[in-house]
Amino acid sequence: MDGPVDGTKLIRRLKTELLDALKGDPEFLLQHCHASGILSNNEYNNIKDLNMRSEQVRDILDYVIHKDNKHALNFLKLLKTQDMQEAFPKLEFLQKLQINKRKTTKNTETAAKRRQEILENEPQHNNNSRMVSEREMMLVAGYIGNSWREVGIMALGMNTTTLHQIEEDNSLHRMRVFTMLRKWSIREREKATAARLHSLITQEEYDVDTLKLNFLLENN
């Protein structure tokens, strides 16, 4: 593909199919869109006040269509997650769509170059098998801002229930993100390597300065 996918146009084109596929449980969809940062608090409250399910789905789609391309693409990626596919079986047609953006920013290119240099200059097994430490997860937590829920759902495979519980249990933002990362590392066990965490967080545009995460690719 020669450029980024236009998510808003794609959603507009698929609007009829999406309305039909998502009408079964709009509350479930609404909660996920809010938790992942696709809908703002005001948008969430406006839609929540609607009585008819069809109107809720319609307004969710309309809000997303009128946002920027990043929000539209994140919405489409959300619909392709396992939780959404199980809740809305008619969304199966989305699995055939290629919706990832081609990354061309200077930061991501530099991070990729640095990652390749490390892999070339160090033994393969050392870089890929080193487990991420709690200290490193705390440092990473300091570089993830308001998009932490989006990172949790889209990159780490966390569910909204877990994220809500984390938010209730921790009043400080950095501790919320650290707790999320620690839960991920416990779940992944031996797969919770520093290199893998770096790959998951930097593979998409999550408003995270990827250059500051390069320490995850170094041998300690």
Salt bridges, closest charged atoms under 4 A:
ASP20 OD1 - LYS23 NZ 3.15
ASP20 OD2 - LYS90 NZ 3.16
GLU43 OE1 - LYS67 NZ 2.97
ASP59 OD1 - ARG58 NE 2.93
ASP62 OD1 - LYS15 NZ 2.59
ASP68 OD1 - HIS71 ND1 2.71
GLU134 OE2 - ARG182 NE 2.80
GLU136 OE2 - ARG130 NH1 2.87
GLU167 OE2 - ARG149 NH2 2.59
GLU167 OE2 - ARG176 NH1 3.61
GLU188 OE2 - ARG187 NE 2.82
GLU188 OE1 - ARG196 NH1 2.75
GLU204 OE1 - LYS77 NZ 2.92
GLU205 OE1 - LYS101 NZ 3.29
ASP207 OD2 - LYS70 NZ 2.84
GLU218 OE2 - ARG114 NH2 3.68
